[in-house]
Amino acid sequence: MKDDLPQCTRTFETSDDVRQRVRTIQDSMEESSRGRFYVGEELDDLKFLVKLTVEFHAYLRLACTHRFCLEYACESIRSGVDSYCNLTHAYKVLVGATESKIEWNGISVPSLREQFTLMFGEFDGEINFENKCRLLLDLFKLQMVFAAVSYD
């Protein structure tokens, strides 16, 4: 089945670089989350959103125009909505939790990619767990908007 996918989809989902980046960020966030989350599911949700976010970043960087790849990316995003809701709930009770930094009045459909890419750079460089988690949640919000406006 995977062999039937366009090469670009296999690239943003399974390339060694993407997998390594996912693992590195997951491991870093897992280590810094010790004592902050009390349910193992919250950590699983965090790891899943990291995976989806890094893969989406790779998808955007490919600038793929295949309809299949767009649908695949959007379905992947939709699969993370429950994890997003669970993680958002867990995040809100953390000491040091902050509000979303997205300025919705400055976002347009054409600017979603640019906004995501800029925020991903912040996320990638952030070392404080609460700030990194907030950025992850904001990045996933942007992904959900992208999936919604891309849905036909």
Backbone bond lengths (Angstrom), bond angles and torsions (degrees), N, CA, C in turn:
res aa  C-N    CA-C-N  psi(-1)  N-CA   C-N-CA  omega(-1)  CA-C   N-CA-C  phi
1 M - - - 1.452 - - 1.530 111.28 -
2 K 1.343 117.16 -46.10 1.458 119.94 179.87 1.516 111.64 -60.55
3 D 1.337 118.00 -29.58 1.461 120.84 179.59 1.520 111.88 -68.45
4 D 1.341 117.76 -19.49 1.457 121.55 178.98 1.531 112.39 -79.75
5 L 1.332 117.34 -13.13 1.455 121.28 -178.06 1.523 110.31 -75.39
6 P 1.339 117.34 147.31 1.467 119.09 172.81 1.528 110.07 -58.66
7 Q 1.312 116.99 149.47 1.461 122.15 -178.84 1.524 111.57 -54.44
8 C 1.321 117.95 -38.71 1.465 120.36 -177.54 1.529 111.16 -62.61
9 T 1.328 117.77 -38.11 1.469 120.44 178.38 1.521 110.09 -65.37
10 R 1.319 116.27 -43.99 1.464 118.90 178.24 1.520 110.30 -62.65
11 T 1.326 117.31 -31.68 1.456 121.12 -179.33 1.517 111.34 -68.51
12 F 1.330 117.87 -49.57 1.468 117.62 -176.32 1.510 112.18 -76.58
13 E 1.309 118.30 -15.88 1.455 119.98 178.90 1.521 112.72 -94.12
14 T 1.332 118.12 -37.94 1.458 119.05 -166.66 1.520 115.29 -127.87
15 S 1.306 119.80 4.98 1.464 118.29 -178.50 1.526 109.68 -62.12
16 D 1.317 115.09 149.97 1.467 119.98 179.80 1.525 111.48 -59.09
17 D 1.339 116.44 -38.68 1.463 119.97 179.48 1.525 111.44 -62.40
18 V 1.327 116.28 -44.46 1.470 120.49 -179.90 1.524 109.93 -66.31
19 R 1.315 117.40 -46.97 1.476 119.91 179.53 1.526 111.60 -59.79
20 Q 1.332 116.42 -42.25 1.468 120.12 -179.75 1.530 110.95 -65.79
21 R 1.318 115.80 -41.54 1.468 119.47 179.39 1.525 110.34 -64.27
22 V 1.331 116.87 -41.92 1.473 121.10 176.82 1.521 109.47 -58.30
23 R 1.329 117.04 -51.03 1.472 120.84 -178.15 1.528 111.76 -60.61
24 T 1.317 116.50 -42.92 1.470 120.55 -179.09 1.524 110.75 -61.39
25 I 1.324 116.77 -47.41 1.472 119.99 -179.76 1.520 110.80 -67.95
26 Q 1.329 117.39 -42.43 1.469 120.10 178.39 1.527 110.98 -59.52
27 D 1.335 116.28 -47.60 1.466 119.94 -178.88 1.523 111.33 -61.92
28 S 1.319 116.39 -42.56 1.458 121.12 179.66 1.528 110.92 -62.91
29 M 1.319 116.03 -45.89 1.466 119.12 -178.91 1.526 111.49 -70.52
30 E 1.329 117.02 -35.44 1.469 119.53 177.28 1.522 109.99 -62.93
31 E 1.315 116.27 -45.30 1.461 120.84 179.79 1.530 111.05 -60.92
32 S 1.328 117.07 -45.84 1.462 119.61 -177.10 1.525 112.97 -78.28
33 S 1.340 117.62 -10.69 1.464 120.44 179.12 1.519 113.04 -88.47
34 R 1.320 117.62 -6.64 1.468 120.28 -177.11 1.530 110.90 -52.51
35 G 1.318 114.52 128.37 1.451 120.74 179.07 1.519 114.49 83.27
36 R 1.332 117.53 -4.39 1.456 119.95 -179.15 1.524 112.09 -97.74
37 F 1.320 115.75 -33.85 1.463 120.44 178.27 1.514 108.32 -108.19
38 Y 1.323 115.80 143.49 1.452 120.18 -174.06 1.525 113.33 -109.83
39 V 1.304 116.93 -12.20 1.459 121.35 -178.19 1.520 107.81 -119.25
40 G 1.338 116.97 132.87 1.456 120.76 -179.56 1.511 113.47 -58.35
41 E 1.337 116.21 -29.87 1.464 120.09 179.42 1.524 111.48 -62.32
42 E 1.322 117.33 -33.48 1.458 120.33 179.56 1.521 110.50 -63.58
43 L 1.317 116.81 -40.19 1.459 120.82 177.47 1.531 110.11 -67.22
44 D 1.324 117.44 -39.33 1.464 120.86 176.25 1.527 110.85 -62.11
45 D 1.322 116.53 -41.89 1.471 120.72 177.72 1.524 110.46 -63.02
46 L 1.320 116.75 -42.54 1.460 121.31 178.13 1.526 110.28 -59.34
47 K 1.316 116.92 -48.56 1.469 121.15 -179.28 1.529 111.20 -62.55
48 F 1.312 116.80 -39.73 1.461 120.57 -179.56 1.533 110.58 -65.22
49 L 1.336 117.16 -43.34 1.463 119.77 179.18 1.524 111.40 -66.77
50 V 1.323 117.29 -35.13 1.470 119.79 174.77 1.522 109.32 -61.00
51 K 1.322 117.06 -46.99 1.465 121.37 -179.65 1.527 110.71 -58.77
52 L 1.322 116.79 -50.07 1.461 120.46 -178.85 1.529 111.69 -62.86
53 T 1.318 116.67 -37.71 1.465 120.89 -177.42 1.523 111.34 -71.21
54 V 1.309 117.82 -42.69 1.468 120.58 178.12 1.529 110.15 -66.22
55 E 1.336 117.04 -40.90 1.467 120.01 177.74 1.526 111.08 -64.62
56 F 1.328 117.40 -38.92 1.459 120.13 178.71 1.528 110.51 -66.16
57 H 1.314 116.50 -40.11 1.467 120.35 176.16 1.529 109.75 -59.35
58 A 1.319 117.03 -43.53 1.472 120.50 178.17 1.528 110.61 -63.77
59 Y 1.323 116.86 -39.67 1.467 121.38 177.66 1.536 110.09 -60.35
60 L 1.310 117.29 -46.82 1.464 120.37 179.98 1.524 111.69 -63.23
61 R 1.312 116.76 -37.86 1.468 120.07 -179.82 1.521 111.60 -67.42
62 L 1.334 117.45 -29.17 1.469 120.43 178.51 1.523 111.88 -71.23
63 A 1.328 115.97 -24.37 1.470 121.42 -177.06 1.531 110.50 52.88
64 C 1.304 115.72 42.67 1.468 122.34 -178.81 1.528 110.69 -68.44
65 T 1.316 116.20 142.70 1.463 120.76 178.88 1.529 112.75 -111.73
66 H 1.336 117.40 3.51 1.462 119.71 177.25 1.529 110.36 -67.52
67 R 1.298 117.19 131.28 1.471 121.36 177.06 1.526 110.08 -61.23
68 F 1.330 116.21 -38.62 1.462 120.20 -179.89 1.528 110.41 -59.49
69 C 1.322 117.24 -43.12 1.462 120.68 -178.29 1.524 111.28 -65.40
70 L 1.325 116.47 -40.19 1.464 120.55 176.10 1.526 110.04 -60.87
71 E 1.321 117.45 -47.45 1.464 120.91 179.73 1.526 111.25 -63.49
72 Y 1.319 116.38 -39.70 1.461 120.88 178.92 1.532 110.17 -62.79
73 A 1.338 116.44 -45.36 1.465 120.60 178.78 1.528 110.48 -61.79
74 C 1.315 116.96 -43.30 1.469 121.06 -178.99 1.525 111.75 -66.68
75 E 1.315 117.44 -40.51 1.474 120.38 177.07 1.526 110.69 -64.61
76 S 1.317 116.48 -38.17 1.467 120.00 177.13 1.518 110.14 -61.69
77 I 1.318 116.23 -43.48 1.467 120.69 178.62 1.527 109.98 -61.30
78 R 1.315 116.37 -47.21 1.473 119.72 -179.48 1.523 111.40 -60.51
79 S 1.326 117.58 -30.42 1.470 119.77 179.75 1.528 111.89 -69.07
80 G 1.329 117.18 -15.81 1.453 120.54 -178.50 1.513 115.82 -98.08
81 V 1.324 117.62 2.40 1.468 119.95 -175.22 1.529 111.96 -62.46
82 D 1.321 118.45 -43.67 1.473 119.68 178.87 1.527 110.96 -62.54
83 S 1.329 116.90 -41.28 1.464 120.28 178.02 1.525 110.75 -63.36
84 Y 1.323 116.17 -39.43 1.464 120.63 177.23 1.537 110.09 -60.24
85 C 1.317 116.60 -47.42 1.474 120.50 -179.08 1.526 110.75 -62.10
86 N 1.327 117.15 -44.55 1.466 121.06 179.43 1.523 111.35 -63.03
87 L 1.332 116.55 -44.79 1.459 120.12 -178.52 1.532 111.21 -68.58
88 T 1.324 116.71 -37.88 1.465 119.88 177.34 1.526 110.41 -59.68
89 H 1.319 116.13 -44.36 1.470 120.51 179.05 1.535 110.06 -61.71
90 A 1.318 117.38 -44.67 1.469 121.27 -179.63 1.531 110.62 -66.12
91 Y 1.312 116.60 -38.86 1.466 121.03 -177.72 1.525 111.45 -65.12
92 K 1.304 117.34 -39.40 1.469 121.49 -175.09 1.520 113.26 -59.72
93 V 1.322 118.18 -25.24 1.465 120.10 -178.41 1.527 112.47 -94.49
94 L 1.326 118.22 -1.53 1.459 120.67 178.49 1.519 110.88 -72.53
95 V 1.315 116.23 140.97 1.458 120.41 170.67 1.527 105.86 -67.72
96 G 1.306 116.99 129.67 1.458 120.90 -178.94 1.518 113.52 94.63
97 A 1.334 116.94 1.36 1.469 120.10 177.42 1.522 109.10 -64.78
98 T 1.312 116.09 144.16 1.463 121.17 -179.79 1.525 109.66 -124.00
99 E 1.310 115.05 167.04 1.462 121.10 177.49 1.527 109.88 -79.62
100 S 1.304 115.48 162.67 1.459 121.72 177.43 1.529 110.12 -56.40
101 K 1.313 115.44 142.90 1.455 120.73 179.69 1.532 112.06 -100.94
102 I 1.308 116.66 2.99 1.460 120.31 -179.23 1.522 109.33 -73.93
103 E 1.308 115.42 129.41 1.462 121.37 175.35 1.522 106.92 -100.18
104 W 1.324 115.41 96.37 1.466 120.42 -171.80 1.517 113.51 -64.32
105 N 1.322 117.39 -27.67 1.460 118.20 179.98 1.532 111.90 -72.19
106 G 1.321 117.37 -12.81 1.451 121.03 178.51 1.518 113.47 -102.57
107 I 1.337 117.13 8.14 1.461 120.92 -176.46 1.523 109.21 -107.37
108 S 1.303 114.58 133.95 1.460 120.86 173.21 1.518 106.97 -129.16
109 V 1.306 116.22 164.31 1.465 119.60 179.91 1.528 110.62 -55.98
110 P 1.332 118.71 -47.59 1.473 117.85 179.65 1.535 113.76 -63.58
111 S 1.331 117.73 -26.08 1.466 119.36 -177.31 1.534 113.57 -89.01
112 L 1.336 117.87 -4.22 1.467 120.31 -177.93 1.524 112.28 -57.16
113 R 1.324 116.67 -45.61 1.472 120.43 -179.01 1.528 110.66 -61.00
114 E 1.324 116.26 -46.97 1.463 120.08 -178.90 1.518 110.80 -64.13
115 Q 1.325 116.89 -45.58 1.466 121.27 179.44 1.524 110.63 -60.50
116 F 1.335 116.59 -43.16 1.459 120.81 179.03 1.527 110.10 -61.64
117 T 1.324 116.55 -47.34 1.466 121.08 -177.11 1.528 111.19 -61.99
118 L 1.324 117.24 -43.57 1.465 120.34 178.04 1.528 111.46 -63.28
119 M 1.322 116.04 -45.15 1.458 120.13 -179.13 1.528 110.97 -67.96
120 F 1.336 117.40 -33.79 1.464 120.36 178.00 1.530 109.87 -63.35
121 G 1.322 116.82 -38.65 1.464 119.89 176.34 1.522 111.79 -60.13
122 E 1.330 116.44 -41.36 1.467 121.05 175.88 1.530 110.39 -62.82
123 F 1.323 115.62 -46.93 1.466 121.89 179.75 1.524 110.46 -57.59
124 D 1.311 116.11 -47.67 1.462 121.93 -176.78 1.526 111.51 -61.48
125 G 1.324 117.35 -34.10 1.454 120.68 -177.38 1.524 115.25 -92.82
126 E 1.314 117.66 -10.21 1.473 121.75 -176.44 1.528 110.55 -72.90
127 I 1.332 116.42 137.71 1.468 119.76 178.43 1.529 112.88 -110.58
128 N 1.314 117.74 -23.70 1.462 121.27 178.39 1.531 108.95 -73.32
129 F 1.338 116.65 126.23 1.465 120.89 -174.55 1.525 112.71 -58.93
130 E 1.327 117.09 -48.63 1.466 119.49 -176.92 1.533 111.20 -61.80
131 N 1.310 116.53 -41.89 1.468 119.90 178.69 1.531 111.36 -67.39
132 K 1.327 116.26 -40.72 1.472 120.42 -179.71 1.532 109.98 -65.91
133 C 1.319 116.60 -41.20 1.463 120.81 178.61 1.531 110.21 -64.58
134 R 1.339 117.31 -41.54 1.466 120.69 177.56 1.527 110.55 -60.53
135 L 1.328 116.51 -43.79 1.462 120.18 178.15 1.522 111.26 -63.39
136 L 1.329 117.01 -39.16 1.469 120.38 177.58 1.526 110.18 -61.14
137 L 1.321 117.09 -44.57 1.463 120.46 179.11 1.530 111.13 -63.91
138 D 1.321 116.73 -41.08 1.465 120.30 178.04 1.529 111.02 -66.21
139 L 1.324 116.82 -40.28 1.465 120.14 177.20 1.521 110.41 -61.13
140 F 1.320 116.13 -40.38 1.461 117.98 -179.44 1.525 111.05 -70.60
141 K 1.328 117.85 -32.31 1.469 119.83 173.56 1.522 110.04 -58.76
142 L 1.319 116.41 -45.17 1.462 120.30 178.68 1.529 110.99 -62.89
143 Q 1.325 115.98 -37.25 1.465 119.36 177.06 1.527 111.08 -63.96
144 M 1.342 116.56 -41.68 1.459 119.13 179.69 1.523 110.92 -63.41
145 V 1.323 117.19 -39.65 1.465 120.45 177.26 1.525 109.40 -63.93
146 F 1.333 116.58 -44.71 1.466 120.78 177.98 1.534 110.37 -56.36
147 A 1.325 116.41 -47.53 1.471 120.36 -179.19 1.525 110.54 -63.47
148 A 1.315 117.34 -40.15 1.469 120.16 -178.46 1.518 111.81 -65.93
149 V 1.335 117.55 -44.47 1.459 118.70 -178.27 1.527 112.19 -76.39
150 S 1.325 117.37 -16.73 1.464 121.11 179.61 1.518 112.39 -90.80
151 Y 1.325 116.85 -8.83 1.463 121.94 -175.85 1.530 110.39 -75.11
152 D 1.317 115.56 130.03 1.461 120.74 175.39 1.496 111.16 -110.86
